[in-house]
Structure formats: structure tokens, C-alpha cells
């Protein structure tokens, strides 16, 4: 199975986890997913009063420079860890 297939499977698995991950873990999943699918952060910085959007943007921004392959690999590893 290649990395793209493993990533796609991990995305599907992440939607069927038995327990909801912590907000911190959810942000990590979100930022890795965005980095793997879209690359470095783009768009305007959200309003500081939109706390959820700002947290997501900052988490994704923290992945800047990470390759898509590396982000996919980390995402797969994190989902596999959450499944156990």
C-alpha cells in the first residue's frame, strides 16, 4: 500500500474513532491533513475574535515547510495511535 492509500485509509478511520480526541489532537489532525492535501498555509489570517478559525490557521501555519509526504506519514501514525 502506498502512502496516498494509507493516508486515505487513515482519513476514513479518523471519522470512525471510538472516542473523540482532545481539541489539541484534533488541531494536530487538522493541520496535518491540510498540509498533506494543500501544502503550506494560504489565505488571510482569520479575525482574532474567531477563536476556532484562528486556532486552526495557527496550527496549520505551524506545519509550514513540512513536505506533503511527511505530513501524510505523521497523520497516518497519529490516527493509528488513536485507534489503539
mmCIF file of the N, C-alpha and C atoms, coordinates in Angstrom:
data_MODEL
# 
_entry.id   MODEL 
# 
loop_
_atom_site.group_PDB 
_atom_site.id 
_atom_site.type_symbol 
_atom_site.label_atom_id 
_atom_site.label_alt_id 
_atom_site.label_comp_id 
_atom_site.label_asym_id 
_atom_site.label_entity_id 
_atom_site.label_seq_id 
_atom_site.pdbx_PDB_ins_code 
_atom_site.Cartn_x 
_atom_site.Cartn_y 
_atom_site.Cartn_z 
_atom_site.occupancy 
_atom_site.B_iso_or_equiv 
_atom_site.pdbx_formal_charge 
_atom_site.auth_seq_id 
_atom_site.auth_comp_id 
_atom_site.auth_asym_id 
_atom_site.auth_atom_id 
_atom_site.pdbx_PDB_model_num 
ATOM 1   N N  . UNK A 1 1  ? 0.859   -1.181 0.000  1.00 0.00 ? 1  UNK A N  1 
ATOM 2   C CA . UNK A 1 1  ? 0.000   0.000  0.000  1.00 0.00 ? 1  UNK A CA 1 
ATOM 3   C C  . UNK A 1 1  ? 0.901   1.239  0.000  1.00 0.00 ? 1  UNK A C  1 
ATOM 4   N N  . UNK A 1 2  ? 0.652   2.162  -0.912 1.00 0.00 ? 2  UNK A N  1 
ATOM 5   C CA . UNK A 1 2  ? 1.490   3.366  -0.952 1.00 0.00 ? 2  UNK A CA 1 
ATOM 6   C C  . UNK A 1 2  ? 0.993   4.408  0.057  1.00 0.00 ? 2  UNK A C  1 
ATOM 7   N N  . UNK A 1 3  ? 1.777   5.459  0.230  1.00 0.00 ? 3  UNK A N  1 
ATOM 8   C CA . UNK A 1 3  ? 1.472   6.464  1.254  1.00 0.00 ? 3  UNK A CA 1 
ATOM 9   C C  . UNK A 1 3  ? 0.114   7.116  1.025  1.00 0.00 ? 3  UNK A C  1 
ATOM 10  N N  . UNK A 1 4  ? -0.249  7.398  -0.235 1.00 0.00 ? 4  UNK A N  1 
ATOM 11  C CA . UNK A 1 4  ? -1.544  8.027  -0.510 1.00 0.00 ? 4  UNK A CA 1 
ATOM 12  C C  . UNK A 1 4  ? -2.690  7.113  -0.072 1.00 0.00 ? 4  UNK A C  1 
ATOM 13  N N  . UNK A 1 5  ? -2.572  5.821  -0.341 1.00 0.00 ? 5  UNK A N  1 
ATOM 14  C CA . UNK A 1 5  ? -3.615  4.879  0.068  1.00 0.00 ? 5  UNK A CA 1 
ATOM 15  C C  . UNK A 1 5  ? -3.690  4.775  1.587  1.00 0.00 ? 5  UNK A C  1 
ATOM 16  N N  . UNK A 1 6  ? -2.524  4.743  2.241  1.00 0.00 ? 6  UNK A N  1 
ATOM 17  C CA . UNK A 1 6  ? -2.501  4.681  3.704  1.00 0.00 ? 6  UNK A CA 1 
ATOM 18  C C  . UNK A 1 6  ? -3.117  5.952  4.291  1.00 0.00 ? 6  UNK A C  1 
ATOM 19  N N  . UNK A 1 7  ? -2.825  7.104  3.671  1.00 0.00 ? 7  UNK A N  1 
ATOM 20  C CA . UNK A 1 7  ? -3.380  8.379  4.133  1.00 0.00 ? 7  UNK A CA 1 
ATOM 21  C C  . UNK A 1 7  ? -4.898  8.380  3.965  1.00 0.00 ? 7  UNK A C  1 
ATOM 22  N N  . UNK A 1 8  ? -5.368  7.965  2.791  1.00 0.00 ? 8  UNK A N  1 
ATOM 23  C CA . UNK A 1 8  ? -6.816  7.923  2.544  1.00 0.00 ? 8  UNK A CA 1 
ATOM 24  C C  . UNK A 1 8  ? -7.520  7.005  3.540  1.00 0.00 ? 8  UNK A C  1 
ATOM 25  N N  . UNK A 1 9  ? -6.913  5.879  3.861  1.00 0.00 ? 9  UNK A N  1 
ATOM 26  C CA . UNK A 1 9  ? -7.485  4.951  4.838  1.00 0.00 ? 9  UNK A CA 1 
ATOM 27  C C  . UNK A 1 9  ? -7.499  5.585  6.225  1.00 0.00 ? 9  UNK A C  1 
ATOM 28  N N  . UNK A 1 10 ? -6.433  6.293  6.571  1.00 0.00 ? 10 UNK A N  1 
ATOM 29  C CA . UNK A 1 10 ? -6.365  6.958  7.878  1.00 0.00 ? 10 UNK A CA 1 
ATOM 30  C C  . UNK A 1 10 ? -7.422  8.047  7.992  1.00 0.00 ? 10 UNK A C  1 
ATOM 31  N N  . UNK A 1 11 ? -7.681  8.766  6.894  1.00 0.00 ? 11 UNK A N  1 
ATOM 32  C CA . UNK A 1 11 ? -8.737  9.796  6.903  1.00 0.00 ? 11 UNK A CA 1 
ATOM 33  C C  . UNK A 1 11 ? -10.080 9.132  7.189  1.00 0.00 ? 11 UNK A C  1 
ATOM 34  N N  . UNK A 1 12 ? -10.348 8.024  6.523  1.00 0.00 ? 12 UNK A N  1 
ATOM 35  C CA . UNK A 1 12 ? -11.608 7.300  6.760  1.00 0.00 ? 12 UNK A CA 1 
ATOM 36  C C  . UNK A 1 12 ? -11.660 6.792  8.202  1.00 0.00 ? 12 UNK A C  1 
ATOM 37  N N  . UNK A 1 13 ? -10.548 6.240  8.684  1.00 0.00 ? 13 UNK A N  1 
ATOM 38  C CA . UNK A 1 13 ? -10.505 5.729  10.056 1.00 0.00 ? 13 UNK A CA 1 
ATOM 39  C C  . UNK A 1 13 ? -10.697 6.834  11.087 1.00 0.00 ? 13 UNK A C  1 
ATOM 40  N N  . UNK A 1 14 ? -10.205 8.025  10.790 1.00 0.00 ? 14 UNK A N  1 
ATOM 41  C CA . UNK A 1 14 ? -10.306 9.129  11.754 1.00 0.00 ? 14 UNK A CA 1 
ATOM 42  C C  . UNK A 1 14 ? -11.755 9.536  11.999 1.00 0.00 ? 14 UNK A C  1 
ATOM 43  N N  . UNK A 1 15 ? -12.608 9.257  11.039 1.00 0.00 ? 15 UNK A N  1 
ATOM 44  C CA . UNK A 1 15 ? -14.026 9.615  11.186 1.00 0.00 ? 15 UNK A CA 1 
ATOM 45  C C  . UNK A 1 15 ? -14.805 8.567  11.967 1.00 0.00 ? 15 UNK A C  1 
ATOM 46  N N  . UNK A 1 16 ? -14.155 7.437  12.253 1.00 0.00 ? 16 UNK A N  1 
ATOM 47  C CA . UNK A 1 16 ? -14.841 6.347  12.948 1.00 0.00 ? 16 UNK A CA 1 
ATOM 48  C C  . UNK A 1 16 ? -14.138 5.969  14.249 1.00 0.00 ? 16 UNK A C  1 
ATOM 49  N N  . UNK A 1 17 ? -13.424 6.909  14.845 1.00 0.00 ? 17 UNK A N  1 
ATOM 50  C CA . UNK A 1 17 ? -12.741 6.624  16.108 1.00 0.00 ? 17 UNK A CA 1 
ATOM 51  C C  . UNK A 1 17 ? -13.765 6.376  17.208 1.00 0.00 ? 17 UNK A C  1 
ATOM 52  N N  . UNK A 1 18 ? -13.449 5.475  18.127 1.00 0.00 ? 18 UNK A N  1 
ATOM 53  C CA . UNK A 1 18 ? -14.397 5.144  19.196 1.00 0.00 ? 18 UNK A CA 1 
ATOM 54  C C  . UNK A 1 18 ? -14.550 6.284  20.201 1.00 0.00 ? 18 UNK A C  1 
ATOM 55  N N  . UNK A 1 19 ? -13.489 7.066  20.388 1.00 0.00 ? 19 UNK A N  1 
ATOM 56  C CA . UNK A 1 19 ? -13.551 8.216  21.298 1.00 0.00 ? 19 UNK A CA 1 
ATOM 57  C C  . UNK A 1 19 ? -13.159 9.478  20.554 1.00 0.00 ? 19 UNK A C  1 
ATOM 58  N N  . UNK A 1 20 ? -13.782 10.595 20.936 1.00 0.00 ? 20 UNK A N  1 
ATOM 59  C CA . UNK A 1 20 ? -13.436 11.881 20.338 1.00 0.00 ? 20 UNK A CA 1 
ATOM 60  C C  . UNK A 1 20 ? -12.098 12.332 20.907 1.00 0.00 ? 20 UNK A C  1 
ATOM 61  N N  . UNK A 1 21 ? -11.124 12.620 20.029 1.00 0.00 ? 21 UNK A N  1 
ATOM 62  C CA . UNK A 1 21 ? -9.822  13.097 20.517 1.00 0.00 ? 21 UNK A CA 1 
ATOM 63  C C  . UNK A 1 21 ? -9.941  14.466 21.195 1.00 0.00 ? 21 UNK A C  1 
ATOM 64  N N  . UNK A 1 22 ? -8.912  14.811 21.960 1.00 0.00 ? 22 UNK A N  1 
ATOM 65  C CA . UNK A 1 22 ? -8.875  16.127 22.602 1.00 0.00 ? 22 UNK A CA 1 
ATOM 66  C C  . UNK A 1 22 ? -8.810  17.216 21.531 1.00 0.00 ? 22 UNK A C  1 
ATOM 67  N N  . UNK A 1 23 ? -9.125  18.428 21.919 1.00 0.00 ? 23 UNK A N  1 
ATOM 68  C CA . UNK A 1 23 ? -9.062  19.550 20.971 1.00 0.00 ? 23 UNK A CA 1 
ATOM 69  C C  . UNK A 1 23 ? -7.656  19.723 20.419 1.00 0.00 ? 23 UNK A C  1 
ATOM 70  N N  . UNK A 1 24 ? -6.660  19.515 21.259 1.00 0.00 ? 24 UNK A N  1 
ATOM 71  C CA . UNK A 1 24 ? -5.269  19.633 20.823 1.00 0.00 ? 24 UNK A CA 1 
ATOM 72  C C  . UNK A 1 24 ? -4.960  18.595 19.738 1.00 0.00 ? 24 UNK A C  1 
ATOM 73  N N  . UNK A 1 25 ? -5.422  17.374 19.940 1.00 0.00 ? 25 UNK A N  1 
ATOM 74  C CA . UNK A 1 25 ? -5.205  16.310 18.955 1.00 0.00 ? 25 UNK A CA 1 
ATOM 75  C C  . UNK A 1 25 ? -5.983  16.590 17.681 1.00 0.00 ? 25 UNK A C  1 
ATOM 76  N N  . UNK A 1 26 ? -7.195  17.104 17.822 1.00 0.00 ? 26 UNK A N  1 
ATOM 77  C CA . UNK A 1 26 ? -7.996  17.447 16.642 1.00 0.00 ? 26 UNK A CA 1 
ATOM 78  C C  . UNK A 1 26 ? -7.303  18.528 15.814 1.00 0.00 ? 26 UNK A C  1 
ATOM 79  N N  . UNK A 1 27 ? -6.706  19.512 16.469 1.00 0.00 ? 27 UNK A N  1 
ATOM 80  C CA . UNK A 1 27 ? -5.966  20.553 15.751 1.00 0.00 ? 27 UNK A CA 1 
ATOM 81  C C  . UNK A 1 27 ? -4.758  19.963 15.032 1.00 0.00 ? 27 UNK A C  1 
ATOM 82  N N  . UNK A 1 28 ? -4.092  19.010 15.672 1.00 0.00 ? 28 UNK A N  1 
ATOM 83  C CA . UNK A 1 28 ? -2.940  18.356 15.056 1.00 0.00 ? 28 UNK A CA 1 
ATOM 84  C C  . UNK A 1 28 ? -3.389  17.586 13.814 1.00 0.00 ? 28 UNK A C  1 
ATOM 85  N N  . UNK A 1 29 ? -4.497  16.846 13.921 1.00 0.00 ? 29 UNK A N  1 
ATOM 86  C CA . UNK A 1 29 ? -5.038  16.115 12.775 1.00 0.00 ? 29 UNK A CA 1 
ATOM 87  C C  . UNK A 1 29 ? -5.400  17.071 11.651 1.00 0.00 ? 29 UNK A C  1 
ATOM 88  N N  . UNK A 1 30 ? -6.071  18.163 12.018 1.00 0.00 ? 30 UNK A N  1 
ATOM 89  C CA . UNK A 1 30 ? -6.485  19.162 11.023 1.00 0.00 ? 30 UNK A CA 1 
ATOM 90  C C  . UNK A 1 30 ? -5.276  19.744 10.293 1.00 0.00 ? 30 UNK A C  1 
ATOM 91  N N  . UNK A 1 31 ? -4.279  20.150 11.064 1.00 0.00 ? 31 UNK A N  1 
ATOM 92  C CA . UNK A 1 31 ? -3.123  20.811 10.445 1.00 0.00 ? 31 UNK A CA 1 
ATOM 93  C C  . UNK A 1 31 ? -2.332  19.840 9.570  1.00 0.00 ? 31 UNK A C  1 
ATOM 94  N N  . UNK A 1 32 ? -2.195  18.597 10.008 1.00 0.00 ? 32 UNK A N  1 
ATOM 95  C CA . UNK A 1 32 ? -1.503  17.606 9.183  1.00 0.00 ? 32 UNK A CA 1 
ATOM 96  C C  . UNK A 1 32 ? -2.280  17.310 7.908  1.00 0.00 ? 32 UNK A C  1 
ATOM 97  N N  . UNK A 1 33 ? -3.616  17.217 8.031  1.00 0.00 ? 33 UNK A N  1 
ATOM 98  C CA . UNK A 1 33 ? -4.457  16.963 6.864  1.00 0.00 ? 33 UNK A CA 1 
ATOM 99  C C  . UNK A 1 33 ? -4.326  18.098 5.851  1.00 0.00 ? 33 UNK A C  1 
ATOM 100 N N  . UNK A 1 34 ? -4.412  19.330 6.330  1.00 0.00 ? 34 UNK A N  1 
ATOM 101 C CA . UNK A 1 34 ? -4.321  20.489 5.427  1.00 0.00 ? 34 UNK A CA 1 
ATOM 102 C C  . UNK A 1 34 ? -2.945  20.550 4.762  1.00 0.00 ? 34 UNK A C  1 
ATOM 103 N N  . UNK A 1 35 ? -1.893  20.290 5.530  1.00 0.00 ? 35 UNK A N  1 
ATOM 104 C CA . UNK A 1 35 ? -0.541  20.329 4.976  1.00 0.00 ? 35 UNK A CA 1 
ATOM 105 C C  . UNK A 1 35 ? -0.372  19.224 3.926  1.00 0.00 ? 35 UNK A C  1 
ATOM 106 N N  . UNK A 1 36 ? -0.944  18.060 4.195  1.00 0.00 ? 36 UNK A N  1 
ATOM 107 C CA . UNK A 1 36 ? -0.825  16.928 3.270  1.00 0.00 ? 36 UNK A CA 1 
ATOM 108 C C  . UNK A 1 36 ? -1.634  17.140 1.996  1.00 0.00 ? 36 UNK A C  1 
ATOM 109 N N  . UNK A 1 37 ? -2.761  17.834 2.107  1.00 0.00 ? 37 UNK A N  1 
ATOM 110 C CA . UNK A 1 37 ? -3.633  17.976 0.942  1.00 0.00 ? 37 UNK A CA 1 
ATOM 111 C C  . UNK A 1 37 ? -3.460  19.293 0.196  1.00 0.00 ? 37 UNK A C  1 
ATOM 112 N N  . UNK A 1 38 ? -3.035  20.354 0.903  1.00 0.00 ? 38 UNK A N  1 
ATOM 113 C CA . UNK A 1 38 ? -2.945  21.673 0.266  1.00 0.00 ? 38 UNK A CA 1 
ATOM 114 C C  . UNK A 1 38 ? -1.559  22.307 0.316  1.00 0.00 ? 38 UNK A C  1 
ATOM 115 N N  . UNK A 1 39 ? -0.663  21.755 1.118  1.00 0.00 ? 39 UNK A N  1 
ATOM 116 C CA . UNK A 1 39 ? 0.658   22.360 1.254  1.00 0.00 ? 39 UNK A CA 1 
ATOM 117 C C  . UNK A 1 39 ? 0.651   23.467 2.296  1.00 0.00 ? 39 UNK A C  1 
ATOM 118 N N  . UNK A 1 40 ? 1.600   24.372 2.181  1.00 0.00 ? 40 UNK A N  1 
ATOM 119 C CA . UNK A 1 40 ? 1.731   25.446 3.170  1.00 0.00 ? 40 UNK A CA 1 
ATOM 120 C C  . UNK A 1 40 ? 0.464   26.288 3.262  1.00 0.00 ? 40 UNK A C  1 
ATOM 121 N N  . UNK A 1 41 ? 0.265   26.828 4.467  1.00 0.00 ? 41 UNK A N  1 
ATOM 122 C CA . UNK A 1 41 ? -0.925  27.640 4.764  1.00 0.00 ? 41 UNK A CA 1 
ATOM 123 C C  . UNK A 1 41 ? -1.087  28.748 3.731  1.00 0.00 ? 41 UNK A C  1 
ATOM 124 N N  . UNK A 1 42 ? -2.337  29.029 3.386  1.00 0.00 ? 42 UNK A N  1 
ATOM 125 C CA . UNK A 1 42 ? -2.631  30.111 2.448  1.00 0.00 ? 42 UNK A CA 1 
ATOM 126 C C  . UNK A 1 42 ? -3.888  30.846 2.915  1.00 0.00 ? 42 UNK A C  1 
ATOM 127 N N  . UNK A 1 43 ? -4.161  31.958 2.313  1.00 0.00 ? 43 UNK A N  1 
ATOM 128 C CA . UNK A 1 43 ? -5.329  32.744 2.703  1.00 0.00 ? 43 UNK A CA 1 
ATOM 129 C C  . UNK A 1 43 ? -4.987  33.760 3.771  1.00 0.00 ? 43 UNK A C  1 
ATOM 130 N N  . UNK A 1 44 ? -5.972  34.550 4.085  1.00 0.00 ? 44 UNK A N  1 
ATOM 131 C CA . UNK A 1 44 ? -5.782  35.607 5.076  1.00 0.00 ? 44 UNK A CA 1 
ATOM 132 C C  . UNK A 1 44 ? -5.895  35.057 6.488  1.00 0.00 ? 44 UNK A C  1 
ATOM 133 N N  . UNK A 1 45 ? -5.171  35.686 7.396  1.00 0.00 ? 45 UNK A N  1 
ATOM 134 C CA . UNK A 1 45 ? -5.280  35.321 8.805  1.00 0.00 ? 45 UNK A CA 1 
ATOM 135 C C  . UNK A 1 45 ? -6.686  35.654 9.285  1.00 0.00 ? 45 UNK A C  1 
ATOM 136 N N  . UNK A 1 46 ? -7.352  34.709 9.950  1.00 0.00 ? 46 UNK A N  1 
ATOM 137 C CA . UNK A 1 46 ? -8.713  34.976 10.436 1.00 0.00 ? 46 UNK A CA 1 
ATOM 138 C C  . UNK A 1 46 ? -8.729  36.049 11.532 1.00 0.00 ? 46 UNK A C  1 
ATOM 139 N N  . UNK A 1 47 ? -9.900  36.582 11.759 1.00 0.00 ? 47 UNK A N  1 
ATOM 140 C CA . UNK A 1 47 ? -10.094 37.570 12.808 1.00 0.00 ? 47 UNK A CA 1 
ATOM 141 C C  . UNK A 1 47 ? -9.665  36.994 14.156 1.00 0.00 ? 47 UNK A C  1 
ATOM 142 N N  . UNK A 1 48 ? -9.034  37.805 14.986 1.00 0.00 ? 48 UNK A N  1 
ATOM 143 C CA . UNK A 1 48 ? -8.631  37.302 16.302 1.00 0.00 ? 48 UNK A CA 1 
ATOM 144 C C  . UNK A 1 48 ? -9.830  36.940 17.184 1.00 0.00 ? 48 UNK A C  1 
ATOM 145 N N  . UNK A 1 49 ? -11.014 37.375 16.778 1.00 0.00 ? 49 UNK A N  1 
ATOM 146 C CA . UNK A 1 49 ? -12.219 37.079 17.552 1.00 0.00 ? 49 UNK A CA 1 
ATOM 147 C C  . UNK A 1 49 ? -12.883 35.772 17.118 1.00 0.00 ? 49 UNK A C  1 
ATOM 148 N N  . UNK A 1 50 ? -12.429 35.225 16.000 1.00 0.00 ? 50 UNK A N  1 
ATOM 149 C CA . UNK A 1 50 ? -12.915 33.916 15.549 1.00 0.00 ? 50 UNK A CA 1 
ATOM 150 C C  . UNK A 1 50 ? -11.911 32.889 16.062 1.00 0.00 ? 50 UNK A C  1 
ATOM 151 N N  . UNK A 1 51 ? -12.112 32.488 17.315 1.00 0.00 ? 51 UNK A N  1 
ATOM 152 C CA . UNK A 1 51 ? -11.115 31.690 18.015 1.00 0.00 ? 51 UNK A CA 1 
ATOM 153 C C  . UNK A 1 51 ? -10.844 30.343 17.352 1.00 0.00 ? 51 UNK A C  1 
ATOM 154 N N  . UNK A 1 52 ? -11.885 29.685 16.859 1.00 0.00 ? 52 UNK A N  1 
ATOM 155 C CA . UNK A 1 52 ? -11.720 28.371 16.233 1.00 0.00 ? 52 UNK A CA 1 
ATOM 156 C C  . UNK A 1 52 ? -10.931 28.504 14.936 1.00 0.00 ? 52 UNK A C  1 
ATOM 157 N N  . UNK A 1 53 ? -11.341 29.431 14.078 1.00 0.00 ? 53 UNK A N  1 
ATOM 158 C CA . UNK A 1 53 ? -10.647 29.626 12.805 1.00 0.00 ? 53 UNK A CA 1 
ATOM 159 C C  . UNK A 1 53 ? -9.199  30.050 13.040 1.00 0.00 ? 53 UNK A C  1 
ATOM 160 N N  . UNK A 1 54 ? -8.976  30.909 14.025 1.00 0.00 ? 54 UNK A N  1 
ATOM 161 C CA . UNK A 1 54 ? -7.618  31.367 14.332 1.00 0.00 ? 54 UNK A CA 1 
ATOM 162 C C  . UNK A 1 54 ? -6.757  30.206 14.817 1.00 0.00 ? 54 UNK A C  1 
ATOM 163 N N  . UNK A 1 55 ? -7.306  29.350 15.677 1.00 0.00 ? 55 UNK A N  1 
ATOM 164 C CA . UNK A 1 55 ? -6.549  28.201 16.183 1.00 0.00 ? 55 UNK A CA 1 
ATOM 165 C C  . UNK A 1 55 ? -6.199  27.243 15.048 1.00 0.00 ? 55 UNK A C  1 
ATOM 166 N N  . UNK A 1 56 ? -7.148  27.013 14.150 1.00 0.00 ? 56 UNK A N  1 
ATOM 167 C CA . UNK A 1 56 ? -6.899  26.134 13.010 1.00 0.00 ? 56 UNK A CA 1 
ATOM 168 C C  . UNK A 1 56 ? -5.815  26.723 12.103 1.00 0.00 ? 56 UNK A C  1 
ATOM 169 N N  . UNK A 1 57 ? -5.922  28.006 11.828 1.00 0.00 ? 57 UNK A N  1 
ATOM 170 C CA . UNK A 1 57 ? -4.952  28.682 10.962 1.00 0.00 ? 57 UNK A CA 1 
ATOM 171 C C  . UNK A 1 57 ? -3.553  28.607 11.559 1.00 0.00 ? 57 UNK A C  1 
ATOM 172 N N  . UNK A 1 58 ? -3.455  28.876 12.856 1.00 0.00 ? 58 UNK A N  1 
ATOM 173 C CA . UNK A 1 58 ? -2.151  28.864 13.521 1.00 0.00 ? 58 UNK A CA 1 
ATOM 174 C C  . UNK A 1 58 ? -1.557  27.459 13.560 1.00 0.00 ? 58 UNK A C  1 
ATOM 175 N N  . UNK A 1 59 ? -2.413  26.452 13.775 1.00 0.00 ? 59 UNK A N  1 
ATOM 176 C CA . UNK A 1 59 ? -1.927  25.072 13.789 1.00 0.00 ? 59 UNK A CA 1 
ATOM 177 C C  . UNK A 1 59 ? -1.387  24.685 12.417 1.00 0.00 ? 59 UNK A C  1 
ATOM 178 N N  . UNK A 1 60 ? -2.133  25.041 11.367 1.00 0.00 ? 60 UNK A N  1 
ATOM 179 C CA . UNK A 1 60 ? -1.692  24.739 10.003 1.00 0.00 ? 60 UNK A CA 1 
ATOM 180 C C  . UNK A 1 60 ? -0.422  25.519 9.675  1.00 0.00 ? 60 UNK A C  1 
ATOM 181 N N  . UNK A 1 61 ? -0.363  26.773 10.097 1.00 0.00 ? 61 UNK A N  1 
ATOM 182 C CA . UNK A 1 61 ? 0.812   27.609 9.859  1.00 0.00 ? 61 UNK A CA 1 
ATOM 183 C C  . UNK A 1 61 ? 2.061   26.997 10.495 1.00 0.00 ? 61 UNK A C  1 
ATOM 184 N N  . UNK A 1 62 ? 1.874   26.307 11.606 1.00 0.00 ? 62 UNK A N  1 
ATOM 185 C CA . UNK A 1 62 ? 2.982   25.654 12.288 1.00 0.00 ? 62 UNK A CA 1 
ATOM 186 C C  . UNK A 1 62 ? 3.589   24.506 11.491 1.00 0.00 ? 62 UNK A C  1 
ATOM 187 N N  . UNK A 1 63 ? 2.887   24.051 10.469 1.00 0.00 ? 63 UNK A N  1 
ATOM 188 C CA . UNK A 1 63 ? 3.373   22.960 9.623  1.00 0.00 ? 63 UNK A CA 1 
ATOM 189 C C  . UNK A 1 63 ? 4.166   23.474 8.415  1.00 0.00 ? 63 UNK A C  1 
ATOM 190 N N  . UNK A 1 64 ? 4.270   24.788 8.292  1.00 0.00 ? 64 UNK A N  1 
ATOM 191 C CA . UNK A 1 64 ? 4.907   25.386 7.115  1.00 0.00 ? 64 UNK A CA 1 
ATOM 192 C C  . UNK A 1 64 ? 6.263   24.761 6.840  1.00 0.00 ? 64 UNK A C  1 
ATOM 193 N N  . UNK A 1 65 ? 6.478   24.386 5.599  1.00 0.00 ? 65 UNK A N  1 
ATOM 194 C CA . UNK A 1 65 ? 7.740   23.802 5.183  1.00 0.00 ? 65 UNK A CA 1 
ATOM 195 C C  . UNK A 1 65 ? 7.778   22.284 5.250  1.00 0.00 ? 65 UNK A C  1 
ATOM 196 N N  . UNK A 1 66 ? 6.815   21.687 5.954  1.00 0.00 ? 66 UNK A N  1 
ATOM 197 C CA . UNK A 1 66 ? 6.774   20.218 6.043  1.00 0.00 ? 66 UNK A CA 1 
ATOM 198 C C  . UNK A 1 66 ? 6.280   19.669 4.712  1.00 0.00 ? 66 UNK A C  1 
ATOM 199 N N  . UNK A 1 67 ? 6.925   18.654 4.197  1.00 0.00 ? 67 UNK A N  1 
ATOM 200 C CA . UNK A 1 67 ? 6.523   18.081 2.909  1.00 0.00 ? 67 UNK A CA 1 
ATOM 201 C C  . UNK A 1 67 ? 5.176   17.377 3.033  1.00 0.00 ? 67 UNK A C  1 
ATOM 202 N N  . UNK A 1 68 ? 4.499   17.253 1.906  1.00 0.00 ? 68 UNK A N  1 
ATOM 203 C CA . UNK A 1 68 ? 3.210   16.554 1.902  1.00 0.00 ? 68 UNK A CA 1 
ATOM 204 C C  . UNK A 1 68 ? 3.370   15.118 2.367  1.00 0.00 ? 68 UNK A C  1 
ATOM 205 N N  . UNK A 1 69 ? 4.445   14.467 1.901  1.00 0.00 ? 69 UNK A N  1 
ATOM 206 C CA . UNK A 1 69 ? 4.707   13.070 2.293  1.00 0.00 ? 69 UNK A CA 1 
ATOM 207 C C  . UNK A 1 69 ? 4.899   12.959 3.806  1.00 0.00 ? 69 UNK A C  1 
ATOM 208 N N  . UNK A 1 70 ? 5.672   13.870 4.382  1.00 0.00 ? 70 UNK A N  1 
ATOM 209 C CA . UNK A 1 70 ? 5.926   13.839 5.824  1.00 0.00 ? 70 UNK A CA 1 
ATOM 210 C C  . UNK A 1 70 ? 4.635   14.083 6.597  1.00 0.00 ? 70 UNK A C  1 
ATOM 211 N N  . UNK A 1 71 ? 3.803   15.011 6.118  1.00 0.00 ? 71 UNK A N  1 
ATOM 212 C CA . UNK A 1 71 ? 2.527   15.297 6.781  1.00 0.00 ? 71 UNK A CA 1 
ATOM 213 C C  . UNK A 1 71 ? 1.599   14.081 6.694  1.00 0.00 ? 71 UNK A C  1 
ATOM 214 N N  . UNK A 1 72 ? 1.571   13.425 5.540  1.00 0.00 ? 72 UNK A N  1 
ATOM 215 C CA . UNK A 1 72 ? 0.745   12.223 5.387  1.00 0.00 ? 72 UNK A CA 1 
ATOM 216 C C  . UNK A 1 72 ? 1.204   11.141 6.362  1.00 0.00 ? 72 UNK A C  1 
ATOM 217 N N  . UNK A 1 73 ? 2.508   10.946 6.441  1.00 0.00 ? 73 UNK A N  1 
ATOM 218 C CA . UNK A 1 73 ? 3.063   9.912  7.306  1.00 0.00 ? 73 UNK A CA 1 
ATOM 219 C C  . UNK A 1 73 ? 2.713   10.185 8.773  1.00 0.00 ? 73 UNK A C  1 
ATOM 220 N N  . UNK A 1 74 ? 2.883   11.428 9.207  1.00 0.00 ? 74 UNK A N  1 
ATOM 221 C CA . UNK A 1 74 ? 2.546   11.788 10.589 1.00 0.00 ? 74 UNK A CA 1 
ATOM 222 C C  . UNK A 1 74 ? 1.061   11.609 10.861 1.00 0.00 ? 74 UNK A C  1 
ATOM 223 N N  . UNK A 1 75 ? 0.222   11.979 9.887  1.00 0.00 ? 75 UNK A N  1 
ATOM 224 C CA . UNK A 1 75 ? -1.224  11.836 10.036 1.00 0.00 ? 75 UNK A CA 1 
ATOM 225 C C  . UNK A 1 75 ? -1.580  10.364 10.229 1.00 0.00 ? 75 UNK A C  1 
ATOM 226 N N  . UNK A 1 76 ? -1.026  9.500  9.376  1.00 0.00 ? 76 UNK A N  1 
ATOM 227 C CA . UNK A 1 76 ? -1.293  8.053  9.462  1.00 0.00 ? 76 UNK A CA 1 
ATOM 228 C C  . UNK A 1 76 ? -0.851  7.524  10.824 1.00 0.00 ? 76 UNK A C  1 
ATOM 229 N N  . UNK A 1 77 ? 0.330   7.925  11.270 1.00 0.00 ? 77 UNK A N  1 
ATOM 230 C CA . UNK A 1 77 ? 0.839   7.459  12.565 1.00 0.00 ? 77 UNK A CA 1 
ATOM 231 C C  . UNK A 1 77 ? -0.052  7.917  13.710 1.00 0.00 ? 77 UNK A C  1 
ATOM 232 N N  . UNK A 1 78 ? -0.522  9.157  13.659 1.00 0.00 ? 78 UNK A N  1 
ATOM 233 C CA . UNK A 1 78 ? -1.369  9.686  14.719 1.00 0.00 ? 78 UNK A CA 1 
ATOM 234 C C  . UNK A 1 78 ? -2.711  8.965  14.757 1.00 0.00 ? 78 UNK A C  1 
ATOM 235 N N  . UNK A 1 79 ? -3.321  8.753  13.606 1.00 0.00 ? 79 UNK A N  1 
ATOM 236 C CA . UNK A 1 79 ? -4.606  8.048  13.568 1.00 0.00 ? 79 UNK A CA 1 
ATOM 237 C C  . UNK A 1 79 ? -4.432  6.619  14.079 1.00 0.00 ? 79 UNK A C  1 
ATOM 238 N N  . UNK A 1 80 ? -3.368  5.955  13.653 1.00 0.00 ? 80 UNK A N  1 
ATOM 239 C CA . UNK A 1 80 ? -3.126  4.581  14.133 1.00 0.00 ? 80 UNK A CA 1 
ATOM 240 C C  . UNK A 1 80 ? -2.953  4.553  15.639 1.00 0.00 ? 80 UNK A C  1 
ATOM 241 N N  . UNK A 1 81 ? -2.291  5.559  16.200 1.00 0.00 ? 81 UNK A N  1 
ATOM 242 C CA . UNK A 1 81 ? -2.117  5.653  17.646 1.00 0.00 ? 81 UNK A CA 1 
ATOM 243 C C  . UNK A 1 81 ? -3.470  5.855  18.338 1.00 0.00 ? 81 UNK A C  1 
ATOM 244 N N  . UNK A 1 82 ? -4.331  6.656  17.737 1.00 0.00 ? 82 UNK A N  1 
ATOM 245 C CA . UNK A 1 82 ? -5.647  6.932  18.319 1.00 0.00 ? 82 UNK A CA 1 
ATOM 246 C C  . UNK A 1 82 ? -6.571  5.710  18.258 1.00 0.00 ? 82 UNK A C  1 
ATOM 247 N N  . UNK A 1 83 ? -6.336  4.845  17.287 1.00 0.00 ? 83 UNK A N  1 
ATOM 248 C CA . UNK A 1 83 ? -7.174  3.652  17.135 1.00 0.00 ? 83 UNK A CA 1 
ATOM 249 C C  . UNK A 1 83 ? -6.872  2.597  18.197 1.00 0.00 ? 83 UNK A C  1 
ATOM 250 N N  . UNK A 1 84 ? -5.686  2.659  18.812 1.00 0.00 ? 84 UNK A N  1 
ATOM 251 C CA . UNK A 1 84 ? -5.320  1.622  19.785 1.00 0.00 ? 84 UNK A CA 1 
ATOM 252 C C  . UNK A 1 84 ? -5.779  1.953  21.175 1.00 0.00 ? 84 UNK A C  1 
# 
